[in-house]
């Protein structure tokens, strides 16, 4: 006899059926029933608590690029949903497969300017391959199956499932569902690629510094995962290395959360982040995940403050690292840089090496 289950449990069982074991997200009232249900599946489907919704979607991107699987993120309604739009556009530009779940107000409140209500469909339609609003628990399993098929078929990209609170708490009968074909959907439809234009450097010296750092990292470990979030991004790498970056959108702040996502996807591989000071500060709060989850990432912070044409006051990054209980050191781009980078890569914990 089929038993009735809440929409939240149907959602989680559907995600497990599609081999999801990690969700990056931030809590809120319109996803609380899902989070409550997730507690019963701890160890099978883990929720990684980020510090900002932008961090959630970039972490899911890093996870997807490192694992070659669909990344999953979940946020609540209103400002949380709008905070993921940049990440959706980034994933769309780079063909990164994502399934992003957003909470939504009760169905009868839609269109009433309810607390933290926003038109997720209208806002995300142009930055996703498909967006679906789910208003009934009966629709969840089918929508999830369609979402994973669309996200990963043809030219990959992001999909959004906007689930109302009543769909999460109402009950329905669950059945495993998988989609292998959609009659009205053409996965091979050609989409004009975004033009990739490298940002201009403030100086050739700065470019050479980044090249030098990346060249050293390329020759350390064949299976090293290299995450880039800096004006200059290397195009040629070791055939065995994975390179994760915001290629076409070049989103500032992509790197740190993406490195975290990559580490969750490949916990046994060394993850190195090469990041500029402006990019690092855009999502610097995600350092909290590293300490709370006890994961190790090697951060190479390229401090090019002296080369910028603008007068910008930057903090003491070593003090910030120490506040998060992260070991840190400042070195200069000189003869001992090779030795210092080797030391950092060979450490067993997170380390921040500021390079001036």
C-alpha positions in Angstrom: 0.0 0.0 0.0 1.4 3.4 -1.0 1.7 5.8 1.9 1.2 9.5 1.8 4.2 11.7 2.3 4.8 15.4 2.6 6.0 17.4 -0.3 9.2 18.1 1.5 9.9 14.4 1.9 9.0 13.7 -1.7 11.5 16.4 -2.7 14.3 14.8 -0.7 13.6 11.3 -1.9 13.5 12.6 -5.4 16.9 14.2 -4.9 18.3 11.0 -3.5 17.0 9.1 -6.5 19.0 11.4 -8.7 22.1 10.6 -6.6 22.3 14.0 -4.9 24.3 13.9 -1.6 25.2 17.5 -1.1 23.0 20.7 -1.0 24.5 24.2 -0.5 22.1 26.6 1.0 20.9 29.1 3.6 17.8 28.7 5.7 14.6 30.8 5.7 11.0 30.5 6.6 9.9 29.3 3.1 12.2 26.3 3.2 12.0 25.4 6.9 9.8 22.3 6.3 12.4 21.0 3.8 15.2 21.6 6.2 13.3 19.9 9.0 12.8 16.9 6.8 16.5 16.9 5.8 17.5 16.3 9.4 16.2 12.7 9.1 18.5 12.1 6.1 21.7 13.4 7.6 24.6 11.3 6.2 22.7 10.6 3.0 21.9 14.1 2.0 24.0 16.8 3.7 23.1 20.5 3.8 26.1 22.8 3.7 25.3 26.0 5.5 26.8 29.0 3.6 27.0 32.5 4.8 25.2 34.2 1.9 23.0 32.9 -0.9 25.5 34.0 -3.6 28.0 31.6 -1.8 25.5 28.8 -2.1 25.1 29.0 -5.9 28.8 29.5 -6.5 29.6 26.5 -4.3 27.1 24.5 -6.3 28.9 25.6 -9.4 32.3 24.6 -8.1 30.8 21.2 -7.1 29.4 20.7 -10.5 32.6 21.7 -12.4 34.7 19.4 -10.1 32.4 16.4 -10.2 30.9 16.7 -13.7 27.5 16.2 -12.0 24.6 18.5 -11.3 25.2 20.9 -8.5 22.3 21.6 -6.1 21.5 24.8 -4.1 18.5 25.8 -2.0 17.5 29.2 -0.7 14.3 30.7 0.7 12.0 33.3 -0.9 12.3 37.1 -1.6 15.8 38.6 -1.2 17.3 35.1 -0.9 15.9 34.2 -4.3 17.1 37.5 -5.9 20.6 37.0 -4.4 21.2 33.9 -6.6 20.4 35.6 -10.0 24.1 36.5 -10.7 25.1 32.9 -10.1 22.4 31.7 -12.4 23.6 34.0 -15.2 27.1 32.8 -14.5 26.1 29.2 -14.7 24.1 29.8 -17.9 27.1 31.5 -19.6 29.5 28.7 -18.6 27.0 25.8 -19.2 27.2 24.6 -15.6 24.4 22.1 -14.7 22.6 23.3 -11.6 19.2 22.6 -9.9 18.4 25.5 -7.7 15.4 25.2 -5.3 13.7 28.3 -4.0 11.1 28.5 -1.4 7.9 30.5 -2.1 4.9 31.8 -0.2 1.6 29.9 0.0 -0.2 29.6 -3.3 -3.1 31.7 -2.2 -0.8 34.5 -1.4 0.9 34.7 -4.8 0.5 38.1 -6.4 -0.6 39.7 -3.2 2.8 41.3 -2.3 3.0 39.0 0.7 6.0 39.1 3.0 9.2 38.2 1.0 7.2 37.3 -2.0 8.9 37.9 -5.4 8.2 36.8 -8.9 10.9 34.1 -9.2 9.6 32.9 -12.6 9.8 36.4 -14.1 13.2 37.2 -12.6 15.0 34.0 -13.4 13.4 33.1 -16.7 16.2 34.7 -18.8 19.0 33.3 -16.8 18.0 29.6 -16.7 17.3 26.8 -19.1 14.0 26.1 -17.4 12.1 27.5 -14.4 9.1 25.8 -12.8 6.8 26.9 -10.0 5.4 23.9 -8.0 2.1 24.5 -6.2 1.2 20.9 -5.4 3.0 18.0 -3.7 1.8 15.8 -6.5 4.0 17.8 -9.0 7.3 17.6 -7.1 8.7 14.2 -8.2 8.0 14.9 -11.8 9.4 18.4 -11.7 12.6 17.2 -10.1 13.0 14.5 -12.8 12.5 17.1 -15.6 14.9 19.5 -13.8 17.8 17.1 -13.8 17.2 16.0 -17.4 17.1 19.6 -18.7 20.0 20.8 -16.5 22.4 18.0 -17.8 21.2 17.4 -21.4 22.4 19.2 -24.5 24.2 22.4 -23.5 24.1 22.1 -19.7 22.8 24.9 -17.6 20.8 26.0 -14.5 17.2 25.1 -13.7 15.1 26.7 -10.9 12.3 24.9 -9.0 10.2 27.4 -7.1 8.2 25.5 -4.5 5.3 27.0 -2.5 5.0 26.4 1.2 1.7 24.5 0.7 3.3 22.1 -1.8 6.0 21.4 0.8 3.6 20.5 3.6 0.7 18.9 1.7 0.8 15.1 1.2 1.0 12.9 -1.9 2.1 9.5 -2.9 5.8 9.3 -3.9 7.1 7.3 -6.8 10.6 7.3 -8.4 10.6 9.2 -11.7 13.2 9.7 -14.3 13.0 11.6 -17.6 14.9 10.5 -20.7 13.1 12.5 -23.3 10.8 15.6 -23.5 9.0 15.9 -26.8 8.8 19.7 -26.9 12.4 20.1 -25.7 15.4 20.1 -28.0 18.6 19.5 -26.0 20.8 20.2 -29.1 19.3 23.6 -29.8 22.2 25.9 -30.7 22.7 28.9 -28.4 25.2 31.6 -29.4 28.1 31.4 -26.9 29.0 34.4 -24.9 32.1 36.3 -26.0 35.0 35.7 -23.7 37.0 38.9 -23.2 39.8 39.0 -20.6 39.8 42.0 -18.3 42.6 44.6 -18.8 45.5 44.5 -16.4 46.5 47.5 -14.4 50.1 46.5 -15.2 52.2 43.9 -16.9 53.9 43.3 -13.6 50.7 42.1 -12.1 50.0 39.8 -15.0 53.4 38.3 -14.7 53.0 37.7 -11.0 49.8 35.7 -11.5 51.3 33.7 -14.4 54.2 32.8 -12.1 52.0 31.6 -9.3 49.8 29.5 -11.7 52.9 28.1 -13.4 54.2 26.8 -10.1 50.9 25.3 -9.1 50.6 23.5 -12.5 53.9 21.7 -11.9 53.2 20.6 -8.3 50.5 17.9 -8.5 48.9 16.4 -11.6 45.5 15.9 -9.9 45.4 19.3 -8.2 42.2 21.3 -8.6 42.9 24.9 -9.5 40.2 27.6 -8.8 40.8 31.0 -10.4 39.1 34.3 -9.3 41.4 37.1 -10.6 41.6 39.4 -13.5 44.0 37.2 -15.4 42.9 33.6 -15.9 45.2 31.0 -17.4 43.9 29.2 -20.4 46.5 26.3 -20.7 46.9 23.8 -17.9 48.2 20.3 -17.2 46.0 17.7 -18.9 45.3 16.1 -15.5 44.4 19.2 -13.6 40.9 20.6 -13.3 40.5 24.3 -13.6 37.4 25.9 -12.2 36.6 29.6 -13.0 33.9 32.0 -14.1 34.9 31.9 -17.7 32.4 34.0 -19.6 30.7 36.1 -16.9 33.9 36.6 -14.7 31.8 37.1 -11.6 33.8 38.7 -8.8 33.7 36.6 -5.6 33.1 33.3 -7.5 36.4 31.7 -6.3 36.1 31.1 -2.6 32.7 29.4 -2.5 33.5 27.6 -5.8 36.7 26.2 -4.1 34.6 25.0 -1.2 32.1 23.3 -3.5 35.0 21.7 -5.4 36.4 20.3 -2.1 33.1 18.7 -1.2 33.0 17.1 -4.7 36.6 15.9 -4.5 37.6 15.6 -0.8 40.7 13.7 -1.5 42.2 16.1 -4.0 44.2 19.3 -3.2 42.1 22.4 -4.0 44.1 25.6 -4.6 42.5 29.1 -5.0 44.3 31.9 -6.7 42.3 35.0 -6.0 42.7 38.8 -6.1 42.0 41.1 -3.1 38.8 42.6 -4.6 37.4 39.2 -5.5 38.4 37.7 -2.2 36.5 40.3 -0.2 33.3 39.9 -2.3 32.6 36.5 -0.6 35.1 36.5 2.3 32.4 35.5 4.8 32.5 32.0 3.3 35.7 31.4 5.2 33.3 30.4 8.0 32.4 27.2 6.2 36.0 26.1 5.9 36.5 26.2 9.7 33.1 24.9 10.7 33.3 22.0 8.3 37.1 21.4 8.9 37.9 21.3 5.2 41.3 22.4 3.8 41.8 24.8 0.9 45.0 26.5 -0.1 44.4 30.2 -0.7 46.9 32.2 -2.7 45.9 35.8 -2.3 47.5 38.1 -5.0 47.7 41.5 -3.3 47.9 43.9 -6.3 46.7 46.9 -4.3 49.7 49.0 -5.4 48.9 48.4 -9.0 45.2 49.5 -9.0 44.4 52.9 -10.5 41.9 53.6 -7.6 42.6 54.4 -4.0 41.0 51.6 -2.1 41.6 50.9 1.6 42.0 47.1 2.2 42.2 45.4 5.6 44.9 43.3 7.1 44.2 39.9 5.5 46.4 38.1 7.9 44.4 39.3 10.8 41.2 38.3 9.1 42.6 34.8 8.4 43.7 34.5 12.1 40.2 35.6 13.2 38.9 32.5 11.4 41.7 30.4 12.9 43.4 30.0 9.6 47.2 30.0 9.3 48.5 32.8 7.1 51.7 34.4 5.9 52.8 37.3 3.6 55.5 36.8 1.1 56.8 38.8 -1.8 57.0 37.7 -5.5 60.7 36.9 -5.3 63.1 34.0 -5.4 61.6 32.1 -2.5 58.0 32.0 -3.9 58.4 28.5 -5.3 59.5 27.2 -1.9 56.6 29.0 -0.1 54.0 27.7 -2.4 55.3 24.1 -2.1 55.1 24.4 1.7 51.5 25.6 1.6 50.3 22.9 -0.8 51.9 20.3 1.4 50.2 21.4 4.6 47.3 19.4 6.0 45.0 22.3 6.8 43.7 25.5 5.2 46.4 28.1 4.6 46.3 31.6 3.3 49.5 32.9 1.5 49.3 36.6 0.7 51.6 37.4 -2.2 52.7 41.0 -2.7 
